[in-house]
Amino acid sequence: MTQDLIVTTEGAAGRIRLNRPKAIHALNTAMCDGVLEALEAWRTDDDVRAVIIDHAEGRGFCAGGDIRMLAESGAKDGVEARQFFHTEYRMNHRLFTYAKPVIAFMDGITMGGGVGISQPCDYTIATENTKLAMPETGIGLFPDVGGGWYLSRLPGRIGQYLALTGHRLDGAECYALGLATHFIPAAKLETVKAHIAEDPALLDAILLDASADPGKAKLLDRRAEIDRLFASDALEEVFAALEADDSDFARETFATLKTKSPQTMKVSLKLLLDGATMPTFEDEMRQEYAVGAKVVQRHDFLEGVRAVIVDKDNAPQWAPATPEGVSDHVIDQIFAPLPDTEAWTPE
């Protein structure tokens, strides 16, 4: 078991604690393997009646995945990157289908892989510290780990807005959108976890009793504007709608989108379009793996990581640089299924 993960049992609960505080608990392959091992061990253990996922010390739940490793691998043969995605997506799927109740505590930064490890859980707890986002288009990636499934099921076009802009949701917004099942003040979390471990049969009552009014979900005030401006599944039309609107919101949103990768914004829109009618979560993960295996070796991801994480100049040179430059043919290539021998499987 990796030291980046703390796995214990407390009372009748299995505990999985992410433990990479210097990386805001970003996931690596060994951590995903460790989660899978723990879930498998507890699956047939009658003494474990619920699973709690949270983080050890530090200011966030989970900042994502090991992006630097993915880029270094993508610049070579991509084997290590594909192995990470393969394992991470199996973990996502196992959580989605797990028979025992799983509770994720999204206290603090919850981004990318953090969304992937929390959203499949039966209960997702937001707090006043929650900052949830899928910011991948800013580094030439796309909202994977089930993003095509979860975001496409949000009200109206909010999912498309979040996928393209990487906007950060607070705890109240997560709760209002259904990305959190409960809003509980951070000061109550340790007591809640202790009570769950004592008697998981009382789980619903414990969470309800500790819940508080999250306050106003500010983003929902923008619902009509977002639905109108992001109505199209064509990126060029989203750009045109934003450019034609003289509101501050449209102007600021357009400025944000112009910093993102046109290629992976187009990938994201297609991912959500497909995800809305995807028959099963397993089908979703199979498609996302096929897309991720290709995107991780393309120019925009390597350039995005260079600009944001390595050199930190925050000036990525996207290629193509405009939505018009990204052809339908390129998107079709990225979304082409992998051969059966290379495709993702849940087991």
For each residue, the residues with C-beta under 8 A, 3 or more apart:
1: 5 7 34 37
2: 5 28 30 31 33 34
3: 19
4: 18 19 20 28 30 31 34
5: 1 2 16 17 18 19 30 31 34 35
6: 15 16 17 19 56
7: 1 14 15 16 17 34 38
8: 14 15 17
9: 13 14 15 42 47 48
10: 13 15 194 197
11: 197 198 199
12: 47 48 49 50 197 198 199 200
13: 9 10 48 49 50 51 52 193 196 197 200
14: 7 8 9 38 42 45 48 50 51 52
15: 6 7 8 9 10 51 52 54 193 197
16: 5 6 7 34 35 38 51 52 53 54
17: 5 6 7 8 53 54 55 56
18: 4 5 25 27 31 53 54 55 56 61 62 117
19: 3 4 5 6 25 55 56
20: 4 23 24 25 26 28 31
21: 24 25 55 56 57 58
22: 58
23: 20 26 63 66
24: 20 21 58 59 60 62 63 108 109
25: 18 19 20 21 55 56 58 60 61 62 63 114
26: 20 23 62 63 64 65 66 67 113
27: 18 31 32 62 64 65 66 88 113 114 117
28: 2 4 20 31 32 65 66 69 84
29: 32 33 66 80 83 84 87 88
30: 2 4 5 33 34
31: 2 4 5 18 20 27 28 34 35
32: 27 28 29 35 36 84 87 88 90 91
33: 2 29 30 36 37 87
34: 1 2 4 5 7 16 30 31 37 38
35: 5 16 31 32 38 39 53 91 94 95 117
36: 32 33 39 40 87 90 91 94
37: 1 33 34 40 41
38: 7 14 16 34 35 41 42 51
39: 35 36 42 43 51 94 95 98
40: 36 37 43
41: 37 38 44 45
42: 9 14 38 39 45 48 51 100
43: 39 40 98 99 100
44: 41
45: 14 41 42 48
46: 49
47: 9 12
48: 9 12 13 14 42 45 51 100
49: 12 13 46 100 101 200 201
50: 12 13 14 100 101 102 103 196 200 203
51: 13 14 15 16 38 39 42 48 98 100 101 102 103
52: 13 14 15 16 102 103 105 193 196 197
53: 16 17 18 35 102 103 104 105 117 118 121
54: 15 16 17 18 61 104 105 107 189 193
55: 17 18 19 21 25 58 60 61 62 105 107 108
56: 6 17 18 19 21 25
57: 21
58: 21 22 24 25 55 108
59: 24 108 109
60: 24 25 55 63 108 109 110 114 131
61: 18 25 54 55 104 105 106 107 108 109 110 114 118 130
62: 18 24 25 26 27 55 109 110 111 113 114 117 118
63: 23 24 25 26 60 109 111 112 113 114
64: 26 27 67 111 112 113 114
65: 26 27 28 70 84 88 112 113 145
66: 23 26 27 28 29 69 70 84
67: 26 64 70 71 139 141 305 309
68: 71 72 305 309 310
69: 28 66 72 73 80 81 84
70: 65 66 67 73 74 81 84 296 301 305
71: 67 68 74 75 296 301 302 305 306 309 310
72: 68 69 75 76 80
73: 69 70 76 77 78 79 80 81 82 84 296
74: 70 71 78 81 296 297 298 301 302
75: 71 72 297 302
76: 72 73 79
77: 73
78: 73 74 81 82 293 296 297
79: 73 76 82 83
80: 29 69 72 73 83 84
81: 69 70 73 74 78 84 85 293 296 297
82: 73 78 79 85 86 292 293 296
83: 29 79 80 86 87
84: 28 29 32 65 66 69 70 73 80 81 87 88
85: 81 82 88 89 144 289 292 293 296 344
86: 82 83 89 90 289 344
87: 29 32 33 36 83 84 90 91
88: 27 29 32 65 84 85 91 92 113 116 145
89: 85 86 92 93 145 285 288 289 344
90: 32 36 86 87 93 94 346 347
91: 32 35 36 87 88 94 95 117
92: 88 89 95 96 116 117 120 145 146 285
93: 89 90 96 97 120 281 282 285 346
94: 35 36 39 90 91 97 98 346
95: 35 39 91 92 98 102 117 120 121
96: 92 93 120 146 281
97: 93 94 281 346
98: 39 43 51 94 95 102
99: 43
100: 42 43 48 49 50 51
101: 49 50 51 122 123 200 203
102: 50 51 52 53 95 98 120 121 122 123
103: 50 51 52 53 121 122 123 124 125 196 203 207
104: 53 54 61 117 118 119 121 123 124 125
105: 52 53 54 55 61 125 127 189 193
106: 61 110 114 118 124 125 126 127 130 132 174 180
107: 54 55 61 125 127 129 130 186 189
108: 24 55 58 59 60 61 127 129 130 131
109: 24 59 60 61 62 63 114 131
110: 60 61 62 106 114 115 118 130 131 132 133
111: 62 63 64 114 115 131 132 133 134 135
112: 63 64 65 115 116 133 134 135 136 143 144 145
113: 26 27 62 63 64 65 88 116 117 145
114: 25 27 60 61 62 63 64 106 109 110 111 117 118 132
115: 110 111 112 118 119 132 133 134 143 145 146 147 150
116: 88 92 112 113 119 120 144 145 146 147
117: 18 27 35 53 62 91 92 95 104 113 114 120 121 145
118: 53 61 62 104 106 110 114 115 121 124
119: 104 115 116 124 146 150 179
120: 92 93 95 96 102 116 117 146 281
121: 53 95 102 103 104 117 118 124
122: 101 102 103 181
123: 101 102 103 104 181 182 203 207
124: 103 104 106 118 119 121 174 179 180 181 182
125: 103 104 105 106 107 180 181 182 183 184 189 192 207
126: 106 130 132 171 172 174 175 179 180 182 183 184 214
127: 105 106 107 108 130 171 183 184 185 186 189
128: 170 171 185 186
129: 107 108 171 186
130: 61 106 107 108 110 126 127 169 170 171 174 180
131: 60 108 109 110 111 168 169 170
132: 106 110 111 114 115 126 168 169 174 179
133: 110 111 112 115 162 166 167 168 169
134: 111 112 115 143 147 151 162 163 166
135: 111 112 138 139 166 168
136: 112 139 141 142 143 144 147 166 264 268
137: 140 141 142 143 163 164 165 166 260 261 264 265 268
138: 135 166 259 260 261 304 308
139: 67 135 136 261 301 304 305 307 308 309 316
140: 137 261 263 264 295 298 299 300 301 302 303 304 305 316 318
141: 67 136 137 144 264 292 295 296 301 304
142: 136 137 147 163 264 267 268 271 291 292 295
143: 112 115 134 136 137 147 148 151 162 163 268 271
144: 85 112 116 136 141 147 148 288 291 292
145: 65 88 89 92 112 113 115 116 117 288
146: 92 96 115 116 119 120 149 150 281 284 285 288
147: 115 116 134 136 142 143 144 150 151 163 268 271 272 275 288
148: 143 144 151 152 271 272 274 275 278 284 287 288
149: 146 152 153 275 278 281 284
150: 115 119 146 147 153 154 159 179
151: 134 143 147 148 154 159 160 162 163 272 275
152: 148 149 159 271 272 273 275 276
153: 149 150 159 275 276
154: 150 151 158 159 162 177 178 179
155: 158 177 223
156: 223 226 227
157: 160 161 226 227 229 230 231
158: 154 155 161 162 177 219 223 226 227
159: 150 151 152 153 154 162 163 272
160: 151 157 163 164 230 233 238 268 269 272
161: 157 158 164 165 167 226 229 230 253
162: 133 134 143 151 154 158 159 165 166 167 169
163: 134 137 142 143 147 151 159 160 268 269 271 272
164: 137 160 161 230 235 238 257 260 265 268 269
165: 137 161 162 253 256 257 260
166: 133 134 135 136 137 138 162 256 260
167: 133 161 162 219
168: 131 132 133 135
169: 130 131 132 133 162 173 174 177 179 219
170: 128 130 131 173 174 218
171: 126 127 128 129 130 174 175 180 183 214
172: 126 175 176 183 214 215 216 217 218
173: 169 170 176 177 217 218 219 220
174: 106 124 126 130 132 169 170 171 177 179 180 183
175: 126 171 172 178 179 180 182 183 214 217
176: 172 173 214 217 219 220
177: 154 155 158 169 173 174 217 219 220
178: 154 175 181
179: 119 124 126 132 150 154 169 174 175
180: 106 124 125 126 130 171 174 175 183
181: 122 123 124 125 178 207
182: 123 124 125 126 175 207 208 210 211
183: 125 126 127 171 172 174 175 180 211 212 213 214
184: 125 126 127 188 189 192 207 210 211 212
185: 127 128 188 210 212
186: 107 127 128 129 189
187:
188: 184 185 191 192 210
189: 54 105 107 125 127 184 186 192 193
190: 193 194
191: 188 194 195 210
192: 125 184 188 189 195 196 206 207 210
193: 13 15 52 54 105 189 190 196 197
194: 10 190 191 197 198
195: 191 192 198 199 202 206
196: 13 50 52 103 192 193 199 200 202 203 206
197: 10 11 12 13 15 52 193 194 200
198: 11 12 194 195
199: 11 12 195 196 202
200: 12 13 49 50 101 196 197 203
201: 49
202: 195 196 199 205 206
203: 50 101 103 123 196 200 206 207
204: 207 208
205: 202 208 209
206: 192 195 196 202 203 209 210
207: 103 123 125 181 182 184 192 203 204 210 211
208: 182 204 205 211
209: 205 206
210: 182 184 185 188 191 192 206 207
211: 182 183 184 207 208
212: 183 184 185
213: 183
214: 126 171 172 175 176 183 217
215: 172
216: 172
217: 172 173 175 176 177 214 220
218: 170 172 173 221 222
219: 158 167 169 173 176 177 222 223
220: 173 176 177 217 223
221: 218
222: 218 219 225 226 249
223: 155 156 158 219 220 226 227
224: 227 228
225: 222 228 229 247 249 250
226: 156 157 158 161 222 223 229 230
227: 156 157 158 223 224 230 231
228: 224 225 231 241
229: 157 161 225 226 238 241 242 245 250 253
230: 157 160 161 164 226 227 238 241
231: 157 227 228 237 241
232: 237 238 241
233: 160 269 270 272 273
234: 237 238 269
235: 164 238 239 262 265 266 269 323 326
236: 239 240 323 324
237: 231 232 234 240 241
238: 160 164 229 230 232 234 235 241 242 257 269
239: 235 236 242 243 254 257 323
240: 236 237 243 244
241: 228 229 230 231 232 237 238 244 245 250
242: 229 238 239 245 250 251 253 254 257
243: 239 240 254
244: 240 241
245: 229 241 242 250 251
246: 250 251
247: 225 250 251
248: 251 252
249: 222 225 252 253
250: 225 229 241 242 245 246 247 253 254
251: 242 245 246 247 248 254 255
252: 248 249 255 256
253: 161 165 229 242 249 250 256 257
254: 239 242 243 250 251 257 258
255: 251 252 258 259
256: 165 166 252 253 259 260
257: 164 165 238 239 242 253 254 260 265
258: 254 255
259: 138 255 256
260: 137 138 164 165 166 256 257 264 265
261: 137 138 139 140 264 265 300 304 316 318
262: 235 265 266 318 320 321 322 323 325 326
263: 140 266 267 298 300 318 320 326 330
264: 136 137 140 141 142 260 261 267 268 295 300 301
265: 137 164 235 257 260 261 262 268 269 323
266: 235 262 263 269 270 323 326 331
267: 142 263 264 270 271 291 295 331 334 335
268: 136 137 142 143 147 160 163 164 264 265 271 272
269: 160 163 164 233 234 235 238 265 266 272 273
270: 233 266 267 273 274 331 335
271: 142 143 147 148 152 163 267 268 274 275 287 288 291
272: 147 148 151 152 159 160 163 233 268 269 275 276
273: 152 233 269 270 276
274: 148 270 271 277 278 287 335
275: 147 148 149 151 152 153 271 272 278 284
276: 152 153 272 273
277: 274
278: 148 149 274 275 281 283 284 287
279: 283
280: 283 284
281: 93 96 97 120 146 149 278 284 285
282: 93 285 286 346
283: 278 279 280 286 287
284: 146 148 149 275 278 280 281 287 288
285: 89 92 93 146 281 282 288 289 344 346
286: 282 283 289 290 337 343 344 345
287: 148 271 274 278 283 284 290 291 335 337
288: 89 144 145 146 147 148 271 284 285 291 292
289: 85 86 89 285 286 292 293 338 343 344
290: 286 287 293 294 335 336 337 338 343 344
291: 142 144 267 271 287 288 294 295 334 335
292: 82 85 141 142 144 288 289 295 296
293: 78 81 82 85 289 290 296 297 338 342
294: 290 291 297 298 333 334
295: 140 141 142 264 267 291 292 298 300 301 334
296: 70 71 73 74 78 81 82 85 141 292 293 301
297: 74 75 78 81 293 294 301 302
298: 74 140 263 294 295 301 302 334
299: 140 302 303 319
300: 140 261 263 264 295 303 304 316 318 319
301: 70 71 74 139 140 141 264 295 296 297 298 304 305
302: 71 74 75 140 297 298 299 305 306
303: 140 299 300 306 307 316 317 318 319
304: 138 139 140 141 261 300 301 307 308 316 318
305: 67 68 70 71 139 140 301 302 308 309 310
306: 71 302 303 309 310 311 316
307: 139 303 304 310 311 312 313 314 315 316 317
308: 138 139 304 305 312 314 316
309: 67 68 71 139 305 306 312
310: 68 71 305 306 307
311: 306 307
312: 307 308 309
313: 307
314: 307 308
315: 307
316: 139 140 261 300 303 304 306 307 308
317: 303 307 321
318: 140 261 262 263 300 303 304 321
319: 299 300 303 325
320: 262 263 324 325 326
321: 262 317 318 325
322: 262 325 326
323: 235 236 239 262 265 266 326
324: 236 320
325: 262 319 320 321 322
326: 235 262 263 266 320 322 323 330 331
327: 330 331
328: 331 332
329: 332 333
330: 263 326 327 333 334
331: 266 267 270 326 327 328 334 335
332: 328 329 335 336
333: 294 329 330 336
334: 267 291 294 295 298 330 331
335: 267 270 274 287 290 291 331 332
336: 290 332 333
337: 286 287 290 343
338: 289 290 293 342 343 344
339: 342 343
340: 343
341:
342: 293 338 339
343: 286 289 290 337 338 339 340
344: 85 86 89 285 286 289 290 338
345: 286
346: 90 93 94 97 282 285
347: 90
